[in-house]
Amino acid sequence: MNHEEMEMNYIAPTYGKRGITLVRGEGVYLYDDQGKKYLDCFSNVGVTILGHANPKINDAIKNQIDKLMNLHQSFISDIRAEYSKRIVEAAPDYLTRVFYCNSGTESVEAAIKFARATTGRPEIIATKMGYHGKTMGALSLTKTAPKYNNAFMPLLEDVNHFSYNDAQSLKEIISEKTAAVILEPIQGEGGIKPATKEFLEEVKKICDENGTLLIFDEVQTGMGRTGKLFAHTHFGVSCDIMCLAKGPANGVPIGMTLISDKVSEKLFKGAHTNTFGGNPLACAAGLAVLDYIDENKCLENAEEVGNYFMEQIRAIDSPLIREVRGMGLMIGLDLKTRATKYLKALQDEGILAFPSVSTVIRFLPALTFQKEHVDLVIEKLKKVLSE
Ligand SMILES: Cc1ncc(COP(=O)(O)O)c(C=O)c1O
């Protein structure tokens, strides 16, 4: 039995497979078991933001493994304390504390609980085509495809959805029952759809008028992907809660829910806990990630190379292209047809990208991606789109 057959036989069948076995990564490259090299433009859906096997991050991880990997939060950890100070100081000043967990969906679960505890209200309003994860609470907010939700009914009660970039549709459903509105500054799984500044400003105003909290889910957009550490700061709109995961520890599982004073004042011992959250290993990786981003000007790089990437895709003359959307190194190429065939062709050409909705080819490369890497993607993209 080869490795593909083992995975097909022994793993629950909830993932489609891409048909290659990847065994090693270095920087922006991945290698399969045949030694073939791929340019990684998806980074595990935006996780390995500083590239694979980054020596600086790996040294920090190795060093921490030899000291202490895991420590429950009822004890104080030197490295967790340091990281907490750094991540909260790196966040906008309206977010003053961090709750730790291990994934994006868990960071959303915490946000739901914190919003209810803060306001004493039951309802959460999310956006159509928004994605917030697949545990029962987060799934109730997720609305990208009915098939993800329908088999698991009943989901959370008191959840409603409004249209993204249409604040009027929020006005029509928000009420004194609404604890929070949650949305992504750029819808990731929903097709790489950036919010407009006017929309976010209007949503914030409506939330304030109704005593409702605003939650930004920055699981995909956060940690520098858009050229700022947190995407919503491009728009100058504040929030009460921010969800973070994927990239902060460059691949060591970590999730965070950052909260304002108004929220933390309502929390109490035992209100929300978990075993692995804030473990020293993830925090050591997290500290090294923040240092690396600063020292190597990764935010500036994400903006510059991201702009170049989008310009170059827009310059491709192909009747198949509907639109190119995104911000920084979060880019969606929306085709007039299904993307699967083109993703497969790119993979055969040594370029790994990822779908978003069925027509979108999504690029989420490491923040260390360079223009020469973009040029290679463009060359291969032109080829597969013309075949
Ligand atoms: C915006 C957003 N929120 C939440 C999640 C869920 O994160 P995870 O898969 O780590 O649970 C994702 C995952 O893609 C996401 O993009």
The ligand as a Gaussian input file, in Angstrom:
#p B3LYP/6-31G(d) Opt

LIG

0 1
 C      -11.779000      33.602000       8.280000
 C      -11.628000      32.226000       8.864000
 N      -12.124000      31.970000      10.084000
 C      -12.012000      30.763000      10.653000
 C      -11.381000      29.732000       9.993000
 C      -11.269000      28.391000      10.632000
 O       -9.942000      28.137000      10.986000
 P       -9.436000      26.656000      11.288000
 O       -9.487000      25.908000      10.019000
 O       -8.038000      26.869000      11.823000
 O      -10.314000      26.099000      12.332000
 C      -10.845000      29.949000       8.716000
 C      -10.184000      28.872000       7.989000
 O       -9.933000      28.919000       6.816000
 C      -10.970000      31.229000       8.138000
 O      -10.508000      31.496000       6.922000

